[in-house]
Amino acid sequence: MAEVSSGHGMGANEDSGAKRMVHEVWNVKGDRMTIAELIYEQTKQLPEHLAREVLDFVGYLVERQERERDRDLINAQEAVLKAIWDNPEDQAWDRV
């Protein structure tokens, strides 16, 4: 179980059920929770079909991060190899 502390006080006129951004989360032992732990705790409360949607979204984020990393690597390789590919001595290979 986790206690959520937003880092902002709730005024008397503010709705305690209002959505707010979470800045700090503490478990029952008083230890600060990681984002992964918070996601786990929140997901445990969801019905199975909604928990599967969370899992699918996490999978999408992982794949997107991998694609971005691969694209960065390709761009770095292209920049380094440009001098090798684009030179007058290598023009004969441009027509192959």
N, C-alpha and C positions, 0 to 999 in steps of 0.2 A: 504494500500500500504506500502511496506517496502523498505528501502534502505539497500543494502548489503555492508558491509565494511569487507574486508578480513583481515585487519590488516597488509597487505603488500602493498607497493606502486607498481603501474604498471609503468614500464619503458617505454620510448618512443618507443622502438622496440618491446615491448610485445603486443600481440594481445589482445585487450580489450574484445573480445568474448571468450577468452580461459577459460576453466573450472578451477575453483580454489576452494580451501577449504574455507568455510565460517566460520569465527571466531566470528563475532559480527553482529547482525542484529538489526536495529533500525526502529521503526514505524514512521509515519509522525509527531507524537507528540514529538519525540525525546526519547521515552522510549525504553529500550532494550526489544526485543521480546524473548519469550521462544522458545524452539525447537518445541513444539506443535503448537504455533502460526505460526511459519515459515512453518511448514508442511501444516497447514491449508491454508495459503496464497498461497503457491506454488500449492497445490492441486486444489484450486478454478480455476486456469488457465487451468487445463487439461480438455480434452473432457471427457464426462461421462464414457465411457468404460475404460479409463486409470485411472480415479479417483476410479473406482470400483476395479481395480487391486491394487491400493495403499491401499484401505480398506481391501481387502483380505490379503495382506501382513501384515498389522497391526494385523489382527486377528490371523494370523500364529504366529507372534512374541509373542502375548499375550498367546496363547496356549503353545508355547515352554517354556515360562517363568514359567507358571503354572506347566508343567511337570517337569521342573528342580527343582522347589520348592518342589513338591511332592516327587521326588527322593531323595532330601536332607533330607526330613523328614523321609522317610523310612530308609535311611542309618543311621540316628541318632538313630532311634528306634531299629534297628538291633544291633547296637553297645551296647546299654544299655541292651537289652534283651539277648545278647549273654551269659552273665554270668548265667542267669536263665536257658536258654535252654541247654547250654553245661556244664553239671555237672554230676558227677557219680550217684547221687541220682535220676536223671531224665532220666537215660538211658532206663528204662523200657518203657517210652513213645516214644522212638525213633523207636520202632518196630511197633507202632500202625498205 
